[in-house]
C-alpha cells in the first residue's frame, strides 16, 4: 500500500484521506521500556507550531514503566511532569475510554504514533482487538488509511512477534523499531532519543529543523569548493 504526504490548498494529505492542516497527532505510550523516547516525542510535538492538538494516551503498564525509569508516579499532573510545564495543546485521554473522539473515523487525525509499542499492543492492533483506546484509535487509522507508526521495543523477537509485525504492516501500519543510530555521533542518551524522534516525525510529514541528515556535511563542503 503506497502512502504519500503533500500539501495542497491548505489541506494535509495523509494516505488516501484529506484532513485540515491543523489536524491533531495521537501519541500512545505503552508498557515497553523506552520512556525517554516517548517524552522526547511529546516535547517535540508540543514545540511544533504545525501541530495544533496532541491526543496523549498512556496505558496502565506505561505508567509503571514511567515510574521505574523516570520516577513519575500516577497520572496526577502527568502532562505537566512530562513536559516540565503546562500545555494548551496536549489532552490526556483515558486508556479505557473507547468513546473518546479519536475512537471515531469522523474525527480528523493527522497520524498516530505508538511509542514505545509493546508486543501486547502490537498483537492487539495486528488482530483488530480494539479492546482499549490505543487499539481502537490504531484500528481507526488503519481503516481510514492514516499514518500509523508502531515503534516496537522487544528483543529477541519470537515468531509470534514477527508474524504480528507482518500482519500490522500488511494492514497499512509502519513498523519503526526503536533502534538508535550512531553515525551522527551522539554524546548523550537525550541526543539518541532526539535523533530517533526526528526520524519518526519525518516519516509522518513533520520534518524537524536541525535534524541530522546523512551526507549533508559532504554536500555543504562540495558546494563551497
Order of alpha helices (4+ residues) and beta strands (2+ residues): beta-beta-beta-beta-alpha-beta-alpha-alpha-beta-beta-alpha-alpha-beta-alpha-beta-alpha-alpha
